[in-house]
Amino acid sequence: MPIPSSTTSPVTSPRPTTFDVYDKPSAKKPIPPNTKAPTTPINSHQELSCTKKQKQTRSLLGSRHSLHTWTDLSDHRIRNSQLGNLYAGSRFTGSQKCGENKYDVVVDIQNVNLEESTLCGYLNIKGLTTEFPELTTYFEGEIIGPKYSFLTRKWQAQHYIDVAHWKRFPSFQKYVSVFNQDGFVYDPKNEDFVYMRWKEKFLVPDHHVDNIEGASFAGFYYVCFQRSTNTISGMYFYRHFTQWYQELSLRHDQQRCFGSYEFR
């Protein structure tokens, strides 16, 4: 980038540079004959100390191979799982309905871990507020199965709230009388319907923002994904909202390519 002319100094006679000064050979004083060059006496204690340090360093390096095993990152990975079209890189597009208003929504799945019954991703919604015409939040999900039951037991969701929301999914009707029984375990791997809870964690990219006028992510979504139709339906719940059962409707957006994510 050129330097503005107003910041340059007027041209003067050239001054010797640092290289010019130090490149000139310095005049050496003649050494009188029969004169020995001065030498620095070596302390015997310093010599023993240096030798001891060298031996200690060699012993530490030698013992490191026997006590410590180098980690091979190629063998320690959290690999992505897939459950139908729930996989890292899949995208779902649709809308969320709140009263008479309808907002465009895009969900990008970032990771699916069937061993932990979890997933995570980004939820983008447009037109929710005038100050932020487009909002993106990071969410983490629990997949209902061996690890997570239909009972939420957190986020201010009591038993009757869980029943009221799960019953709105037609596929859940046959589990109303048994989902709370001891020993009942839902297996999403062998079913057409995958039930989940999505909890928004923070705003992207500024994770310090936790309150937006006209919008809130203090609640969570009851979610049902149907593998045969590649559709997601959900309902947002927040105890202090006057309008419950805000409907989320999404459909899988088939991409020509998808990202491959790997956590190390």
N, C-alpha and C positions, 0 to 999 in steps of 0.2 A: 504494500500500500504506500503511495507517495506521501511524503511529509508536507504539510501546508507550508507555503513560503513565509508566512507570518511567524512561524516558530523557528526558522533557521537563523543562525547568527551570521553577521557580515563576514565576507571572505578576508582573511588576513594572511600574513606570511606563514608558510608551512612550518609546523612545529614537529620536532622529532617524535616519532611514535615510540611506544614502549619497546617494540622490536628493534628499532634503530639504536636505542640506548644500550640494550643488553646484548646486541649482536656485535658491538665493537670489542675487539680484544683488549682486555685490561693489561696495564703495564705491570709486569712482575718484577719484584725486587730481586736482585741477584743474591744467591745464597753463598755466604763465605765458604771457602774450602774447609775441609775437615770439620764440617758442622753437621750433626745428625738431625734428622727431621724429628720434631716433637711427637711423642706418642702418648696416648691416653692410657694410664695404668688400668688394668682389668682387675676388678675386685674378685677374689676367689669365691666370696659368698654369692655374688651376682651370677657367676658362671655355674655354680651348683644349682642355683634357683632356676636358671634357664633350662638346664639339663633335666631337672625334675619336672618342669612344666611340659617339656617335650615328651617325656615318658608317660606323663599322665594323659596327655592328649592322645597318644597312640593307644593307651590302654582303654580310654573311653570309646574311641572309634572301633577298636577291636571287639569290645563287649557289646556295642550297639547291634551288631549283626545277630548276636545270639539272644539278646533280650528283646529286641524290637523287630516286628515284622512289618515291612513296608506294605501299605494298603494299595491294592490294585482296584482302581475305581471302576474298571470294566466289569468286575465281579460283584460290585455293590451298587445296585440300582433299584429304584422304585419304578417298576414297569407299569405301563398303563393297561387297564382292562377294558373290556367292551361288553356291553349288554344291549344287543340290538343296535340301534343307532345312537346309543349313549356311548360315546368314545371321545377321546381327546381330539379336539379340532372340529367336532360336529357343531352345526349351527341350527337354531330353531328361530323362526320368525313368526310374528303374529301381533296380538294386541292384548291390552288389559282394559277392562271396562270398569269404570267407577261411576255409578249412577247413570246419567245420560251421556257422560263423556267417555271417549275411547282414545287410547293412546297406542302408538306403534311401539312394539317391543322386539328386541333382538337378544337372544341368549347364545353365548358362545361357551361351550364346554371346554375346560382346560385340562381336566384330569379326572379319571374314573379309577377307583381302587376298590375292587370287589372284595378283596380280603379284609379290608377295613370297613366295607359298606359305606363308602364316602365318595363324594365327587365335589368339584368346585368349578367356578366359571365366572363370567361377566354377564351382567344384565343391563342392557341399554334401553332407556325409555325416552321418548321424545314428546315435547309439548306439555309436560306435567306442570312446569312453572314458567313464568315469564322471565324471571331472573336467570334461570338455567334452562334454556330451551331443550337441552339434551343432557341427560344424566346417565352415568355408568357406575354401577356398584359391583363390588366383588362379593360373591356369595359362596357359602359352603353348604353342602347338602348331606343329609342322612338318608340312606337307602333302607327302607323298612325290610327287615329280614332277621337273621339269627342274632344280630348285634343290636339293632334298634327296633323297638316295638311300635305299635300304632299309638300308644300312649306317649304324649310328649313330655309331661312332667316338668316343664320349664317354660320360659317365655310367657308366663301368665296364662298358659293354656291348661285349664282343668279338664277333668274327664268328660263332662257334658259338652265342653267346647270341642274336644276331639271328636266325639260322636256326631255332633251337629255338622261338622265340616266333612268328615269322612263319608257320612251318609249321602252327601250331595253327589258323590261319584256313584253312578249306577252299578259299577262293577263291585263295589264294596258291600252291597246289600246282603249278600250271603254270609258275610263275616261279622255282621252287627252283633249277633248273639254269642259269638265264640272268640272274638279277637282279644277279649280281656280275660279269658280263661287260662289257668296255669297249664303250661305245656304247649300252648298254641304258638307255633312259629311259622311265619310266612316265608316261603322260598321264592324270591323273585326270579331266580334263574330258570325255573320250570313253569313260569306263569306268563301270560300275555300282558298282564298289567304290572307295572313297577311303581310302587308308591314311595314317595319321598317327602322330606321337609327341606325347604331351602331357606337359609338364614343369611340375609345380607349383612356384611361385616363393616364395610367402609366405602367411602366414595373414592372413585378413581379419576384422576391420579392423586388428588390430595386426600390422603387417608386421615388427616387431622379434622376434617369437616364431619361433624356428627349431627348437625342440625341445619335443616334448610326450610325456610318459610314456604309453606304450601306443599311440602313433601316430607315423608318420613320413611325410614327403613328400620324402625324399631321393632316391627313385627316380623312375621315369617310367612312362607307360602306352604300350604298343603298342596302337594303335586301328585298327579297320576300320569304316567307315560304308558301309552298303549303301543306295544311293539308291532302289532299287525298293521296298524294304520299310521305309525310314525307321528303320532300327535301327542301333545302335552296339554292337559287341562289342569288348572290350579285355582286356588282361592287364597287371597291375602287376608291374614288375621292380625289385628292389633287391637288390644282390649279397649283402648280409649277412642277408637274410631266409632263414629255414629253409623257409618255404612259398612256393615260386614259383608263378606262373601263377594269381594271384588274379584271378578272372573279373569283368569289368565288363559288365553287360547293361543297355542303355538303349533306350528307344523314344521317338520324337519325340512331344512333347505339343502337339497342335494348339491354338494360342491364337486367340481371337477377334480379338485385336489384338496387335501387337508393337511394341516400341520402335524408334525410328530414331535411330541414333547417328552422329554426325559429328565427326571429329577435325580440328581446325584448328591 
